[in-house]
Amino acid sequence: MQFIRLYVRVLGLLAPDRFVAIGLGFAALALAGLSFLEPVLFGRVVDLLARSDRLPAEALWAEAFALLALWGAVGASSIGAGVAVALLSDRMAHRNRLVVMGRYFEHVLSLPLSFHGDTQSGRLMKVMLMGSDTLFGVWLAFFRDHLVTFIGALVLLPLTMFLNWRLGLLLVALVVLFAIVSAYVIRKTQAAQGEVEQLHTRLAGNAQDALSNVIVVQSFSRLQSEARLFREIVGQVLDRQFPVLNWWAVVAVLTRAAATLTVISIFLLGTVLHLRGQASVGEIVAFMGFATLLIARLEGAVAFVSHMLFQAPALQQFFEVMDARSSVPEKPDAVALGRAAGAVRFEEVAFAYPGGPRILDGVAIEAPAGRTIALVGQTGAGKSTAMALLQRLWDPVGGRITLDGQDLRDLTLDSLRRNIGVVFQESLLFNRSIRDNLLVGRPDATAEDIERACRMAEALEFIQRKPQGFETMVGERGSALSGGQRQRLAIARALLKDPPVLILDEATSALDAATEARVQKALKALMAGRTTFVIAHRLSTVRDADEILVFEHGRVAERGSFEELLRQDGLFAELVRTQLTGAQTAEGEAAPA
C-alpha cells in the first residue's frame, strides 16, 4: 500500500541515527513487556486475596510482599524506560528535523532555473516547513508513544493466549476489528485528503504571489479580487476537508464503543468461565486491565493514524521535491577547474527545451581570452539562451561548449560557475546589509578589497553617505536603494568575485541616461582583462565590442565589428536605423510645440 511505503520511507530518513532508533525499539519492547506484566501482577494479587482464608498468615504475607515488591520494581523500571524513550526520541526527532530541512534547502538551491520557473517560491517554502514539521511529529509520536502500541499488539497480545486462550481471543478480535476499520477509512479518505493538501499548497502559492506583487495589487485595485480568490480556495478546502473529518469522527466513536463493549464482554465471558472453573477471578481482573490498557493505546493509535493520513500529502509533496533531479547532472568524474584563462567556444551548439522546437541551431562562437563579444538581436532570438548554456543552466542538445578547451559537461558545476560572473538587468540583492551582499562575490574579501571594488564600481561615495555605511540594510530585492545604486552594487559584487568570464545581461537598459553613464564607467573597469559577453538592445552600448554577433531565429546571422556590420547594410544596420528613427521620433514628441 502506498500509505505504508510512504511511512517506511519516513522512518528510513533516520538511517544516520539507526542505532538510536534500534535502541528505542528495544526500549519500547521493554516498556510493552512491563505494561503486560502489571495487569498480570494485579490479577495474581486478586487471586492471592481470594484464597487468603486458606493460607497461613506467614505464607500469605510472604507471598503478598514478594508480589508487591515485584510490582514496585516493574513500575519503577517502566518509569525509567519511559523517561529514556521520551528523552532519546525528542532529541532524535529535533536533530533530524533540522538535518532534513538543511538537506531540502540545499537540494532546492541546486535545482536548475527551469524547476524554479515552474514552481512558486511560496509553495517551496510551505512544502519545506510543513514537510519537516510533519516528519518531526511522526518520528516523535511513533517512537515516544505508538511503537509500544504496535509491539504490544503484534508481539505481546498473543501472549495473553497462554494466560487464558478464550479471553485472549476476545482481545485479538478487538485489534483485528480495529485494523480492518482503520484500513477501510484510510482507503476511503486518502484521495480526498490529497486534494485538500493540493488546495493548501495552492493557497500558499497564491498568497505569496499576491504579497510579492503587493504594489501591483494596490495600483490596479486588486485587493478585493485577491481576497475573494483567497476565500474561494478556503471554501474549497473546507468542502473537501469536512467529509474526511466525518469519517475519522466515526472511527473515534466506534473505538470508544468497542472499548465499552470489550470490557463488558470480558466481564460476562469471564463470569461464565469462572462459574465453569475455566478462569480465576484474578485472570478476569488481569484481562480487564489488558483491555483498559489496550483500548487507551488504540485510541491514541487511531489519532496517530488519522494524523498521518492528514499529513501524508504534505510528505508526498516533500518527497516529490527531494526526488526532483537536475537537468544538468554532474558527472561522477567531473574535473574541478582552477582559475580559467577565459577562452570560450561554442561548437555548432543546438538547444531545445524538452518536447519543444529548437531555440538555438548551429551556433558557433569563438571568444579568445580577454575579448568582448556582443550579442544583439530581436527579443526571443536566442541571446539569453546561449548565455544560459554557458553557465550550464541547461545542456545543449547538439554540439558542445568549451572553456579553455574543456567541455563544460566534464567540469564540476561549482568550479565552472566560480569562473563566470553575471551582472543582470535587474540587480538581484538579498535583504541583508550592503556588506553581506558584496561578500556574496567573495566571502573572504577584506575591508580593503570591498572598498576598492566599490570605488571602481562608482559605488563607494553613495555607500559612505548612508548613516550605517556598509551595514545599511538594502531591503527586499534592494528596495531601499535606487536602480543605479543597486546596479553599481552588483558590479562591485562581480569585481570582488573577479571572474575570468563575464556576462552583462542588459546591465544598463533599465537606467536613465545620467545613471547609465556612471554605470558604464564602472562596467569598463569590470570588463578590463576579462572575456566578456554583452547582451544588449541599445546598440550604441556595443560600439566598442571586439565582435558583434547578430542573432536571428536561433542562429548567428551576422558577425563583425560595429563598422563592418554597418557597411554590410544587413540585419544589424536595419536594427541601428530602427533605433535611431525611434529615438528621433521620441525626441520630436517630447519637444514643446
C-alpha positions as CSV (number, residue, x, y, z in Angstrom):
1,M,0.0,0.0,0.0
2,Q,1.3,3.5,-0.9
3,F,0.4,4.8,2.5
4,I,2.7,2.2,4.2
5,R,5.5,2.7,1.7
6,L,5.4,6.4,2.4
7,Y,5.9,5.9,6.1
8,V,8.6,3.3,5.6
9,R,10.5,6.0,3.7
10,V,9.8,8.4,6.6
11,L,11.4,6.1,9.0
12,G,14.2,5.4,6.5
13,L,15.3,9.0,6.8
14,L,16.5,8.1,10.3
15,A,19.2,5.9,8.9
16,P,22.1,8.1,10.2
17,D,20.5,7.6,13.7
18,R,19.7,3.9,13.2
19,F,21.5,2.8,16.3
20,V,19.4,5.3,18.4
21,A,16.3,4.1,16.6
22,I,17.2,0.4,17.3
23,G,17.8,1.3,20.9
24,L,14.4,2.9,21.1
25,G,12.9,-0.2,19.6
26,F,14.3,-2.3,22.4
27,A,13.2,0.2,25.0
28,A,9.7,0.1,23.5
29,L,9.7,-3.7,23.7
30,A,10.8,-3.5,27.3
31,L,8.0,-1.0,28.0
32,A,5.4,-3.2,26.3
33,G,6.6,-6.1,28.4
34,L,6.5,-4.2,31.6
35,S,3.0,-2.9,30.7
36,F,2.0,-6.5,30.1
37,L,3.3,-7.6,33.5
38,E,1.3,-5.0,35.5
39,P,-2.2,-6.4,34.9
40,V,-0.8,-10.0,35.4
41,L,0.6,-9.0,38.8
42,F,-2.6,-7.3,39.7
43,G,-4.5,-10.4,38.9
44,R,-2.1,-12.5,41.0
45,V,-2.7,-10.2,43.9
46,V,-6.5,-10.6,43.5
47,D,-6.2,-14.4,43.3
48,L,-4.0,-14.3,46.5
49,L,-6.7,-12.3,48.3
50,A,-9.4,-14.7,47.1
51,R,-7.6,-17.7,48.7
52,S,-6.2,-15.8,51.7
53,D,-8.6,-17.6,54.1
54,R,-6.9,-20.9,53.1
55,L,-3.3,-19.8,53.7
56,P,-1.3,-19.4,56.9
57,A,-0.7,-15.8,57.8
58,E,3.0,-16.1,57.4
59,A,2.8,-17.6,53.9
60,L,0.1,-15.0,52.9
61,W,2.3,-12.1,54.0
62,A,5.4,-13.6,52.4
63,E,3.7,-14.1,49.0
64,A,2.0,-10.7,49.2
65,F,5.3,-9.0,50.0
66,A,7.0,-10.7,47.0
67,L,4.2,-9.8,44.6
68,L,4.2,-6.2,45.8
69,A,8.0,-5.9,45.6
70,L,8.0,-7.3,42.1
71,W,5.1,-4.9,41.2
72,G,7.1,-2.0,42.5
73,A,10.2,-3.0,40.6
74,V,8.2,-3.3,37.4
75,G,6.6,0.1,38.0
76,A,10.0,1.8,38.7
77,S,11.5,0.1,35.6
78,S,8.6,1.2,33.5
79,I,9.1,4.8,34.6
80,G,12.8,4.7,33.9
81,A,12.3,3.2,30.4
82,G,9.6,5.8,29.7
83,V,11.9,8.7,30.6
84,A,14.7,7.2,28.5
85,V,12.4,6.7,25.5
86,A,10.9,10.3,25.8
87,L,14.4,11.9,26.1
88,L,16.0,10.0,23.2
89,S,13.1,10.2,20.9
90,D,12.7,14.0,21.5
91,R,16.4,14.6,20.7
92,M,16.4,12.3,17.7
93,A,13.3,14.0,16.2
94,H,14.6,17.5,16.8
95,R,18.0,16.7,15.4
96,N,16.8,15.0,12.2
97,R,14.1,17.7,11.6
98,L,16.9,20.3,11.2
99,V,19.0,17.9,9.2
100,V,16.2,17.2,6.7
101,M,15.4,20.9,6.4
102,G,19.1,21.6,5.6
103,R,19.1,18.8,3.1
104,Y,15.9,20.1,1.4
105,F,17.2,23.7,1.3
106,E,20.5,22.7,-0.2
107,H,18.8,20.4,-2.7
108,V,16.3,23.1,-3.9
109,L,19.0,25.7,-4.3
110,S,20.9,23.2,-6.5
111,L,17.9,22.6,-8.8
112,P,18.1,24.3,-12.2
113,L,16.2,27.5,-13.1
114,S,13.8,25.5,-15.2
115,F,12.5,23.9,-11.9
116,H,12.2,27.3,-10.1
117,G,10.5,28.8,-13.1
118,D,7.7,26.2,-12.9
119,T,7.4,26.2,-9.1
120,Q,6.4,29.1,-6.9
121,S,8.8,30.0,-4.1
122,G,5.9,30.2,-1.7
123,R,5.0,26.6,-2.5
124,L,8.6,25.5,-1.9
125,M,8.7,27.2,1.5
126,K,5.4,25.8,2.5
127,V,6.4,22.3,1.4
128,M,9.7,22.6,3.4
129,L,8.1,23.8,6.6
130,M,5.1,21.5,6.6
131,G,7.1,18.5,5.5
132,S,9.8,18.9,8.1
133,D,7.2,19.6,10.8
134,T,5.2,16.5,9.8
135,L,8.4,14.4,9.8
136,F,9.2,15.6,13.3
137,G,5.7,14.9,14.6
138,V,5.7,11.4,13.1
139,W,9.1,10.4,14.4
140,L,8.3,11.8,17.9
141,A,4.9,10.3,18.2
142,F,5.9,6.9,16.8
143,F,9.0,6.3,19.0
144,R,7.7,8.0,22.1
145,D,4.2,6.6,22.2
146,H,2.9,4.4,19.4
147,L,5.8,1.9,18.9
148,V,4.8,0.4,22.3
149,T,1.3,0.0,21.0
150,F,2.3,-1.8,17.8
151,I,4.8,-4.1,19.6
152,G,2.1,-4.8,22.2
153,A,-0.4,-5.7,19.5
154,L,1.9,-7.8,17.4
155,V,4.1,-9.5,20.0
156,L,2.7,-9.3,23.5
157,L,-1.1,-9.6,22.7
158,P,-0.7,-13.2,21.5
159,L,1.0,-14.0,24.9
160,T,-2.4,-13.4,26.6
161,M,-3.4,-16.7,24.9
162,F,-1.1,-18.5,27.4
163,L,-2.9,-17.0,30.3
164,N,-6.4,-17.8,29.1
165,W,-6.9,-18.5,25.4
166,R,-10.7,-17.8,25.5
167,L,-10.3,-14.3,26.9
168,G,-7.2,-13.8,24.8
169,L,-9.2,-14.4,21.6
170,L,-11.6,-11.6,22.6
171,L,-8.7,-9.1,22.8
172,V,-7.2,-10.3,19.5
173,A,-10.7,-9.9,17.9
174,L,-10.7,-6.3,19.1
175,V,-7.4,-5.5,17.5
176,V,-8.3,-7.2,14.2
177,L,-11.6,-5.3,14.1
178,F,-9.7,-2.0,14.7
179,A,-7.2,-2.8,11.9
180,I,-10.0,-3.6,9.4
181,V,-11.9,-0.4,10.2
182,S,-8.8,1.8,10.1
183,A,-7.7,0.3,6.7
184,Y,-11.2,0.9,5.3
185,V,-11.3,4.5,6.4
186,I,-7.8,5.2,5.1
187,R,-8.8,3.8,1.7
188,K,-11.9,6.0,1.7
189,T,-10.2,9.2,2.7
190,Q,-6.7,9.1,1.3
191,A,-7.5,10.6,-2.1
192,A,-9.8,13.3,-0.6
193,Q,-7.0,14.4,1.8
194,G,-4.6,14.6,-1.1
195,E,-7.0,17.1,-2.8
196,V,-7.1,19.1,0.4
197,E,-3.4,19.3,0.6
198,Q,-3.2,20.4,-3.1
199,L,-5.6,23.2,-2.2
200,H,-3.5,24.2,0.8
201,T,-0.4,24.4,-1.5
202,R,-2.4,26.5,-4.0
203,L,-3.5,28.8,-1.2
204,A,0.1,29.3,0.0
205,G,1.3,29.9,-3.6
206,N,-1.4,32.5,-4.4
207,A,-0.8,34.3,-1.1
208,Q,2.9,34.5,-1.7
209,D,2.3,35.6,-5.3
210,A,0.0,38.5,-4.1
211,L,2.3,39.6,-1.3
212,S,5.4,39.7,-3.6
213,N,3.4,41.8,-6.0
214,V,1.7,44.0,-3.5
215,I,2.4,47.2,-5.4
216,V,0.6,45.7,-8.4
217,V,-2.3,44.6,-6.2
218,Q,-2.7,48.2,-4.8
219,S,-2.0,50.1,-8.1
220,F,-4.6,48.1,-10.0
221,S,-7.2,47.9,-7.2
222,R,-6.9,44.2,-6.9
223,L,-7.3,44.0,-3.2
224,Q,-10.9,42.8,-3.2
225,S,-10.3,40.4,-6.1
226,E,-7.3,38.8,-4.5
227,A,-9.1,38.5,-1.1
228,R,-12.1,36.9,-2.9
229,L,-9.8,34.4,-4.7
230,F,-8.3,33.5,-1.3
231,R,-11.8,33.0,0.2
232,E,-12.8,30.8,-2.7
233,I,-9.9,28.5,-2.2
234,V,-10.6,28.4,1.6
235,G,-14.1,27.4,0.8
236,Q,-12.9,24.5,-1.5
237,V,-10.6,23.4,1.3
238,L,-13.4,23.1,3.8
239,D,-15.8,21.4,1.3
240,R,-13.2,18.6,0.9
241,Q,-11.9,18.5,4.4
242,F,-15.2,18.0,6.3
243,P,-16.1,14.6,4.7
244,V,-12.6,13.3,5.8
245,L,-13.2,14.6,9.3
246,N,-16.6,12.9,9.4
247,W,-15.1,9.5,8.6
248,W,-12.5,9.8,11.3
249,A,-15.1,11.0,13.8
250,V,-17.0,7.8,13.1
251,V,-13.8,5.8,13.8
252,A,-13.3,7.6,17.1
253,V,-16.9,6.8,18.1
254,L,-16.5,3.2,17.1
255,T,-13.3,2.9,19.1
256,R,-15.0,4.3,22.2
257,A,-17.9,1.9,21.7
258,A,-15.6,-1.0,21.2
259,A,-13.8,-0.1,24.4
260,T,-17.0,-0.3,26.4
261,L,-18.3,-3.5,24.7
262,T,-14.9,-5.2,25.2
263,V,-14.8,-4.5,29.0
264,I,-18.4,-5.7,29.3
265,S,-17.7,-8.8,27.1
266,I,-14.7,-9.7,29.2
267,F,-16.7,-9.4,32.4
268,L,-19.6,-11.5,31.0
269,L,-17.3,-14.2,29.4
270,G,-15.1,-14.2,32.5
271,T,-18.0,-14.7,34.8
272,V,-19.2,-17.7,32.7
273,L,-15.8,-19.2,32.6
274,H,-15.3,-18.7,36.3
275,L,-18.5,-20.5,37.1
276,R,-17.3,-23.4,34.9
277,G,-13.9,-23.3,36.7
278,Q,-12.1,-22.2,33.5
279,A,-10.9,-18.8,34.7
280,S,-10.0,-17.4,38.1
281,V,-11.1,-14.0,39.4
282,G,-7.5,-12.8,39.1
283,E,-7.4,-13.7,35.4
284,I,-10.7,-11.9,34.8
285,V,-9.3,-8.8,36.5
286,A,-6.0,-9.1,34.6
287,F,-7.8,-9.3,31.3
288,M,-9.9,-6.3,32.1
289,G,-6.6,-4.5,32.9
290,F,-5.3,-5.6,29.5
291,A,-8.4,-4.4,27.8
292,T,-8.3,-1.0,29.5
293,L,-4.6,-0.6,28.7
294,L,-5.0,-1.8,25.1
295,I,-8.1,0.4,24.5
296,A,-6.2,3.5,25.7
297,R,-3.3,2.7,23.4
298,L,-5.7,2.0,20.4
299,E,-7.4,5.3,20.9
300,G,-4.0,7.0,20.7
301,A,-3.2,4.9,17.7
302,V,-6.4,6.0,16.0
303,A,-5.5,9.6,16.5
304,F,-1.9,8.9,15.2
305,V,-3.2,7.1,12.1
306,S,-5.7,9.8,11.3
307,H,-3.0,12.5,11.8
308,M,-0.7,10.5,9.4
309,L,-3.4,10.4,6.8
310,F,-4.0,14.1,7.0
311,Q,-0.2,14.8,6.7
312,A,0.5,12.1,4.0
313,P,0.0,14.6,1.1
314,A,2.4,17.1,2.7
315,L,5.0,14.3,2.9
316,Q,4.4,13.2,-0.6
317,Q,5.0,16.8,-1.8
318,F,8.1,17.0,0.3
319,F,9.5,13.8,-1.3
320,E,8.5,14.9,-4.8
321,V,10.7,18.0,-4.4
322,M,13.5,15.9,-2.9
323,D,13.2,13.4,-5.8
324,A,13.4,16.2,-8.4
325,R,16.6,15.8,-10.4
326,S,18.7,18.4,-12.1
327,S,18.5,18.8,-15.9
328,V,22.3,19.3,-15.8
329,P,23.7,16.4,-13.7
330,E,27.3,16.5,-12.7
331,K,29.5,13.6,-13.9
332,P,31.0,11.4,-11.1
333,D,34.4,12.1,-12.5
334,A,33.9,15.8,-13.2
335,V,37.1,17.9,-13.1
336,A,37.4,20.8,-10.7
337,L,38.6,23.7,-12.8
338,G,41.0,26.2,-11.3
339,R,41.1,29.8,-12.5
340,A,40.4,29.7,-16.2
341,A,42.2,31.8,-18.8
342,G,38.7,32.5,-20.2
343,A,38.8,31.2,-23.8
344,V,35.2,30.2,-24.7
345,R,34.0,28.3,-27.8
346,F,30.5,27.3,-29.0
347,E,30.9,24.5,-31.5
348,E,27.7,24.1,-33.6
349,V,25.6,24.3,-30.5
350,A,21.9,23.4,-30.7
351,F,19.3,23.6,-27.9
352,A,15.6,22.9,-27.4
353,Y,13.5,22.7,-24.3
354,P,12.1,19.2,-23.6
355,G,9.3,18.5,-26.1
356,G,9.8,21.9,-27.8
357,P,11.3,23.2,-31.1
358,R,14.9,24.2,-31.4
359,I,15.7,27.6,-29.9
360,L,19.4,27.5,-31.0
361,D,20.7,25.7,-34.0
362,G,24.3,25.6,-35.2
363,V,25.6,28.4,-33.1
364,A,29.4,28.9,-33.4
365,I,31.2,31.4,-31.2
366,E,34.9,31.9,-30.8
367,A,35.9,34.1,-27.9
368,P,39.6,34.2,-27.1
369,A,40.6,35.1,-23.6
370,G,40.1,38.8,-22.8
371,R,37.9,39.6,-25.8
372,T,34.5,41.3,-25.7
373,I,31.7,39.7,-27.7
374,A,28.3,41.5,-28.0
375,L,25.1,39.6,-28.7
376,V,22.3,41.6,-30.3
377,G,19.0,40.8,-32.0
378,Q,15.3,40.8,-31.5
379,T,13.7,39.5,-28.3
380,G,13.5,35.7,-28.5
381,A,16.3,35.4,-31.0
382,G,18.4,33.2,-28.6
383,K,20.9,35.5,-27.0
384,S,20.0,34.9,-23.3
385,T,19.6,31.2,-24.0
386,A,23.1,31.0,-25.3
387,M,24.4,32.6,-22.2
388,A,22.3,30.3,-20.0
389,L,24.1,27.4,-21.7
390,L,27.5,29.0,-21.0
391,Q,26.6,29.0,-17.3
392,R,25.3,25.4,-17.7
393,L,21.8,26.1,-16.6
394,W,20.9,23.8,-19.4
395,D,22.9,21.4,-21.6
396,P,22.9,21.7,-25.4
397,V,21.1,19.0,-27.4
398,G,23.8,19.2,-30.1
399,G,27.4,20.4,-30.3
400,R,29.4,21.4,-27.3
401,I,30.6,24.5,-25.4
402,T,34.2,24.6,-24.0
403,L,36.1,26.7,-21.5
404,D,39.8,26.7,-22.1
405,G,39.3,23.7,-24.4
406,Q,37.3,21.6,-21.8
407,D,33.7,20.6,-22.4
408,L,31.5,22.2,-19.7
409,R,29.9,18.9,-19.1
410,D,33.2,17.5,-17.9
411,L,33.7,20.2,-15.3
412,T,32.2,20.4,-11.8
413,L,29.3,23.0,-11.7
414,D,30.8,24.8,-8.7
415,S,34.2,25.3,-10.4
416,L,32.6,26.4,-13.7
417,R,30.3,29.0,-12.1
418,R,33.1,30.2,-9.9
419,N,34.8,31.3,-13.2
420,I,31.8,33.1,-14.6
421,G,30.3,36.4,-13.3
422,V,27.0,37.8,-14.2
423,V,25.5,41.3,-14.0
424,F,21.8,41.1,-14.7
425,Q,19.4,43.7,-16.0
426,E,17.6,43.6,-12.6
427,S,20.1,43.8,-9.8
428,L,19.2,40.8,-7.6
429,L,20.1,41.6,-4.0
430,F,19.5,39.8,-0.7
431,N,17.5,41.5,2.1
432,R,20.8,41.9,4.0
433,S,23.4,44.6,4.6
434,I,25.4,46.1,1.8
435,R,28.5,44.3,3.1
436,D,26.8,40.9,3.1
437,N,25.6,41.4,-0.5
438,L,29.1,42.3,-1.6
439,L,30.6,39.3,0.2
440,V,28.4,37.0,-2.0
441,G,31.1,37.7,-4.7
442,R,33.9,36.7,-2.4
443,P,33.2,35.6,1.2
444,D,36.9,36.0,2.3
445,A,37.3,39.6,0.9
446,T,38.9,42.1,3.3
447,A,37.5,45.5,4.1
448,E,40.2,47.0,1.8
449,D,39.1,44.7,-1.1
450,I,35.5,45.7,-0.6
451,E,36.3,49.4,-0.6
452,R,38.5,49.1,-3.7
453,A,35.8,47.2,-5.6
454,C,33.2,49.8,-4.6
455,R,35.4,52.6,-5.7
456,M,36.0,51.0,-9.1
457,A,32.2,50.5,-9.4
458,E,31.4,54.1,-8.6
459,A,29.6,52.9,-5.5
460,L,31.8,53.9,-2.6
461,E,30.5,57.5,-2.5
462,F,26.8,56.7,-2.0
463,I,27.6,53.9,0.5
464,Q,29.6,56.3,2.7
465,R,26.8,58.8,2.7
466,K,24.5,56.2,4.2
467,P,24.2,56.6,8.1
468,Q,25.2,53.0,8.6
469,G,27.6,52.7,5.7
470,F,28.3,49.2,4.7
471,E,26.0,47.9,7.4
472,T,22.9,49.5,5.8
473,M,20.1,47.1,5.0
474,V,19.2,47.2,1.4
475,G,15.6,45.9,1.8
476,E,13.8,43.1,0.0
477,R,15.3,42.9,-3.5
478,G,17.2,46.1,-2.8
479,S,14.1,48.2,-2.4
480,A,15.9,50.7,-0.1
481,L,18.3,51.7,-3.0
482,S,17.8,53.4,-6.3
483,G,18.2,51.4,-9.6
484,G,21.6,52.9,-10.3
485,Q,22.8,52.2,-6.8
486,R,21.6,48.6,-7.0
487,Q,23.4,48.1,-10.3
488,R,26.6,49.6,-9.1
489,L,26.5,47.2,-6.1
490,A,26.0,44.3,-8.5
491,I,29.1,45.5,-10.4
492,A,31.1,45.8,-7.2
493,R,30.0,42.3,-6.3
494,A,31.2,41.0,-9.6
495,L,34.5,42.9,-9.2
496,L,35.1,41.2,-5.9
497,K,34.4,37.8,-7.4
498,D,37.0,38.6,-10.1
499,P,35.8,36.1,-12.7
500,P,37.8,35.5,-15.9
501,V,34.5,35.3,-17.9
502,L,31.8,37.9,-17.5
503,I,28.2,38.1,-18.8
504,L,26.5,41.5,-18.9
505,D,22.8,40.8,-19.4
506,E,21.2,44.1,-20.4
507,A,23.1,45.6,-17.5
508,T,22.1,49.3,-18.2
509,S,18.9,49.1,-20.1
510,A,16.7,49.9,-17.1
511,L,18.6,53.1,-16.2
512,D,18.2,56.7,-17.2
513,A,20.9,58.4,-19.3
514,A,22.8,60.1,-16.4
515,T,22.8,57.0,-14.2
516,E,23.8,54.8,-17.2
517,A,26.9,57.0,-17.9
518,R,28.2,56.3,-14.3
519,V,27.3,52.6,-14.6
520,Q,29.1,52.3,-18.0
521,K,32.2,53.8,-16.4
522,A,32.0,51.1,-13.7
523,L,31.4,48.4,-16.3
524,K,34.5,49.4,-18.2
525,A,36.6,48.8,-15.0
526,L,34.8,45.4,-14.6
527,M,35.4,44.3,-18.2
528,A,39.1,45.1,-18.2
529,G,41.1,41.9,-18.9
530,R,38.1,39.6,-18.9
531,T,36.3,37.6,-21.6
532,T,33.1,39.5,-21.7
533,F,29.7,38.7,-23.3
534,V,27.4,41.7,-23.6
535,I,23.7,41.1,-24.3
536,A,22.2,44.5,-25.4
537,H,19.2,46.0,-27.1
538,R,20.7,49.5,-27.1
539,L,23.1,49.1,-30.0
540,S,25.0,52.2,-29.0
541,T,26.4,50.4,-25.9
542,V,28.2,47.7,-28.0
543,R,30.2,50.0,-30.3
544,D,33.5,49.1,-28.6
545,A,32.9,45.3,-28.7
546,D,35.7,43.3,-30.5
547,E,33.0,41.3,-32.3
548,I,29.2,41.7,-32.6
549,L,27.0,38.6,-33.1
550,V,23.6,39.3,-34.6
551,F,21.1,36.5,-33.6
552,E,18.0,35.7,-35.7
553,H,15.8,32.7,-35.1
554,G,18.4,30.9,-33.0
555,R,21.3,31.4,-35.4
556,V,24.1,33.8,-35.8
557,A,23.0,35.7,-38.9
558,E,25.8,38.2,-39.0
559,R,29.1,38.8,-37.2
560,G,31.8,41.5,-37.3
561,S,32.7,44.8,-35.7
562,F,30.3,47.7,-35.5
563,E,31.6,49.5,-38.6
564,E,31.9,46.2,-40.6
565,L,28.3,45.3,-39.9
566,L,27.1,48.8,-40.8
567,R,29.0,48.5,-44.1
568,Q,27.3,45.2,-44.8
569,D,24.0,47.0,-44.7
570,G,22.2,43.9,-43.4
571,L,20.2,43.0,-40.4
572,F,22.4,44.9,-37.9
573,A,22.3,48.0,-40.0
574,E,18.5,47.8,-40.1
575,L,18.3,47.4,-36.3
576,V,20.5,50.5,-35.9
577,R,18.3,52.6,-38.3
578,T,15.2,51.4,-36.5
579,Q,16.6,52.5,-33.1
580,L,17.7,55.9,-34.5
581,T,14.3,56.5,-36.0
582,G,12.6,55.6,-32.8
583,A,14.9,57.8,-30.7
584,Q,14.3,60.8,-33.1
585,T,10.5,60.3,-33.0
586,A,10.5,60.2,-29.2
587,E,12.5,63.4,-29.1
588,G,10.1,65.1,-31.5
589,E,7.1,64.1,-29.5
590,A,8.8,65.3,-26.3
591,A,9.7,68.7,-27.8
592,P,7.4,71.6,-26.9
593,A,5.0,72.8,-29.6
